[in-house]
Amino acid sequence: MSQFFDPYNADRPLMMRCSCGRHDSPEEHQRELNALAATEELKKRSQTSTFEAYSNEFIEAALVKSLFPQDEVRRRFLRAVGRGSAMAAISSVLPVASLQAMAQERGQIEKKNLKVGFIPITCATPLIMAHPLGFYRREGLDVEVVKTAGWALIRDKMINKEYDATHFLSPMPLAISMGLGSNATPMRVATIQNTNGQAITLANKHKDKRDPKMWKGFKFAVPFEYSMHNFLLRYYVAEAGLDPDRDIQIRVVPPPEMVANLRAGNIDGYLGPDPFNQRAVYEEIGFLHLLTKELWSGHPCSQSARGGVDPGAHWPLCRRTGRHTDRARSGRL
């Protein structure tokens, strides 16, 4: 029989699909089983004391990094004053143990049923995977994680209180709180979900134009006006002597649509998130010109933030997205 039909096999559907009737092929069936097994393994790991200890140590290291963004400065400080004096000095400013104890307090949750929005890009992983791993349930929250088409829609749904919390680009909570591009609405940041991780991708036809001074007249896409992508692209071309408002065009394109626009020739490149930089390379329509960490190493990219969620739900959200962010950043998922 062919690979498409098997009309005389009593154990298979007429069309050559998986015998379970749900998948197009046995391979697709096996991929789903593998994904379920991986999720179960991650659940087991997240319930170990090693996981909790690692997360606590990661948070403390992140706080120290926020005080000393340049590692050489941190090391010079430690050599100058010694480990014990440094720990005492930092704890007087950032009482890490007290903060961690406060974060673990279980107050009354006034609203348990929450809607959390996200854009389907790599840095949304902590918010997305906290759901199948049971992190939200462990904190007494019933969370619906909702895929959303674009950042403007994410913003509008937060302002209209259709979402209780969401995945945001790092400048967005500040912009919304200040009323830039929308009505002023207070937003509160729960966690920074990732740093670095973006890239400038150009169409293959521009492989001979690696110098940004040659980009006059180019059309670029960024995910949103108030995004680190927009700011870094503007900075980069300005450093090359171009006016980002006059010499190039910058348009807002949802990340999932960037590859298609590059293929169609609607844009010459984009500064965007993964997996869409790698997608352009994989589909052989673009190449990576520059990683954004080469412009600003350690720059924030996305956050999780809340608007109208009650204070009792804030710490559980922080704990679970924060724990998973630790794990995702370390590459231990």
Backbone hydrogen bonds, N-H to C=O, Kabsch-Sander energy under -0.5 kcal/mol:
donor,donor_aa,acceptor,acceptor_aa,energy
6,D,14,L,-2.2
9,N,6,D,-1.5
10,A,8,Y,-0.6
12,R,9,N,-1.1
16,M,4,F,-3.3
17,R,15,M,-2.6
18,C,23,H,-1.8
21,G,18,C,-1.8
29,H,25,S,-1.8
30,Q,26,P,-2.4
31,R,27,E,-2.2
32,E,28,E,-1.8
33,L,29,H,-2.0
34,N,30,Q,-2.6
35,A,31,R,-2.1
36,L,32,E,-2.3
37,A,33,L,-2.3
38,A,34,N,-2.3
39,T,35,A,-2.1
40,E,36,L,-2.1
41,E,37,A,-2.0
42,L,38,A,-2.1
43,K,39,T,-2.1
44,K,40,E,-2.1
45,R,41,E,-2.2
46,S,42,L,-2.4
47,Q,43,K,-0.8
47,Q,44,K,-0.9
48,T,45,R,-1.6
52,E,48,T,-1.5
53,A,49,S,-2.6
54,Y,50,T,-2.7
55,S,51,F,-2.4
56,N,52,E,-2.3
57,E,53,A,-2.3
58,F,54,Y,-2.6
59,I,55,S,-2.4
60,E,56,N,-2.0
61,A,57,E,-2.4
62,A,58,F,-2.4
63,L,59,I,-2.1
64,V,60,E,-2.1
65,K,61,A,-2.3
66,S,62,A,-1.8
67,L,63,L,-1.2
68,F,64,V,-2.0
71,D,69,P,-0.6
73,V,70,Q,-0.7
74,R,70,Q,-1.6
75,R,71,D,-2.3
76,R,72,E,-2.2
77,F,73,V,-2.3
78,L,74,R,-2.3
79,R,75,R,-2.2
80,A,76,R,-1.9
81,V,77,F,-2.2
82,G,78,L,-2.4
86,A,82,G,-2.1
87,M,83,R,-2.5
88,A,84,G,-2.2
89,A,85,S,-2.6
90,I,86,A,-2.7
91,S,87,M,-2.3
92,S,88,A,-1.3
93,V,89,A,-0.8
93,V,90,I,-0.8
94,L,90,I,-3.9
96,V,94,L,-2.1
99,L,95,P,-2.6
100,Q,96,V,-2.7
101,A,97,A,-2.2
102,M,98,S,-2.4
103,A,99,L,-2.1
104,Q,100,Q,-1.1
105,E,101,A,-0.5
105,E,102,M,-1.0
107,G,105,E,-1.0
110,E,108,Q,-0.7
114,L,112,K,-0.8
114,L,142,D,-2.2
116,V,144,E,-2.8
117,G,165,A,-1.9
118,F,146,V,-1.9
121,I,119,I,-2.5
122,T,274,D,-2.2
124,A,121,I,-2.0
125,T,122,T,-1.9
128,I,124,A,-2.2
129,M,125,T,-3.1
130,A,126,P,-1.3
131,H,128,I,-1.4
133,L,129,M,-1.8
134,G,131,H,-1.6
135,F,130,A,-1.5
136,Y,130,A,-1.2
138,R,134,G,-1.9
139,E,135,F,-0.8
139,E,136,Y,-1.1
140,G,137,R,-1.9
141,L,136,Y,-2.3
142,D,112,K,-2.9
143,V,141,L,-0.7
144,E,114,L,-2.8
145,V,143,V,-0.6
146,V,116,V,-3.1
146,V,144,E,-0.6
147,K,145,V,-0.5
148,T,118,F,-2.5
154,I,150,G,-2.0
155,R,151,W,-2.7
156,D,152,A,-2.5
157,K,153,L,-2.5
158,M,154,I,-1.9
159,I,155,R,-2.6
160,N,156,D,-2.5
161,K,158,M,-1.1
162,E,157,K,-2.5
163,Y,157,K,-1.5
164,D,115,K,-2.6
165,A,115,K,-1.6
166,T,305,A,-2.4
167,H,117,G,-1.6
168,F,303,Q,-3.3
170,S,301,C,-3.4
172,M,169,L,-1.9
175,A,171,P,-2.4
176,I,172,M,-3.1
177,S,173,P,-2.3
178,M,174,L,-1.9
179,G,175,A,-0.7
179,G,176,I,-0.7
180,L,175,A,-3.0
181,G,179,G,-0.8
185,T,176,I,-2.0
188,R,306,R,-2.9
190,A,304,S,-3.1
191,T,304,S,-1.4
193,Q,191,T,-0.7
193,Q,302,S,-1.9
194,N,302,S,-1.2
196,N,299,H,-2.5
199,A,272,G,-1.8
200,I,290,L,-3.0
201,T,199,A,-0.6
201,T,270,Y,-3.1
202,L,287,F,-2.4
203,A,268,D,-2.4
204,N,285,I,-1.6
206,H,203,A,-2.3
207,K,204,N,-1.7
209,K,206,H,-2.2
214,M,211,D,-2.6
215,W,212,P,-1.7
217,G,247,D,-3.9
218,F,215,W,-2.5
220,F,218,F,-0.5
220,F,249,Q,-3.4
221,A,269,G,-1.5
222,V,251,R,-2.1
227,S,225,E,-1.4
231,F,227,S,-1.9
232,L,228,M,-2.8
233,L,229,H,-2.2
234,R,230,N,-2.2
235,Y,231,F,-2.3
236,Y,232,L,-2.5
237,V,233,L,-2.3
238,A,234,R,-2.0
239,E,235,Y,-2.2
240,A,236,Y,-0.9
241,G,238,A,-1.6
242,L,237,V,-2.5
246,R,243,D,-1.0
247,D,243,D,-3.0
248,I,243,D,-0.8
249,Q,218,F,-2.7
251,R,220,F,-2.8
251,R,249,Q,-0.5
253,V,222,V,-2.4
253,V,251,R,-0.5
257,E,254,P,-2.3
258,M,255,P,-1.6
259,V,255,P,-0.5
261,N,257,E,-1.9
262,L,258,M,-2.1
263,R,259,V,-2.4
264,A,260,A,-2.1
265,G,261,N,-0.6
265,G,262,L,-0.8
266,N,261,N,-1.9
267,I,261,N,-1.0
268,D,219,K,-3.1
269,G,219,K,-1.2
270,Y,201,T,-2.4
271,L,221,A,-2.1
272,G,199,A,-1.8
272,G,270,Y,-0.7
274,D,197,G,-0.7
276,F,273,P,-0.9
279,R,275,P,-2.0
280,A,276,F,-1.4
281,V,277,N,-1.5
282,Y,278,Q,-3.0
283,E,279,R,-2.6
284,E,281,V,-1.3
285,I,280,A,-2.4
286,G,280,A,-1.4
287,F,202,L,-2.4
289,H,200,I,-3.0
289,H,287,F,-0.6
290,L,200,I,-1.2
292,T,198,Q,-2.0
294,E,291,L,-1.9
295,L,292,T,-1.6
296,W,292,T,-2.3
299,H,296,W,-1.7
301,C,194,N,-2.0
302,S,194,N,-0.7
303,Q,168,F,-3.1
304,S,191,T,-2.4
305,A,166,T,-2.3
306,R,188,R,-2.8
307,G,164,D,-1.4
309,V,164,D,-0.6
313,A,310,D,-1.9
314,H,310,D,-0.6
314,H,311,P,-0.9
315,W,311,P,-0.8
317,L,313,A,-1.8
318,C,314,H,-2.5
319,R,315,W,-3.2
320,R,316,P,-2.3
321,T,317,L,-2.5
322,G,318,C,-2.3
323,R,319,R,-2.4
324,H,320,R,-1.9
325,T,321,T,-2.3
326,D,322,G,-2.3
327,R,323,R,-1.8
328,A,324,H,-2.8
329,R,325,T,-2.7
330,S,326,D,-1.6
331,G,327,R,-0.6
331,G,328,A,-1.0
332,R,327,R,-1.9
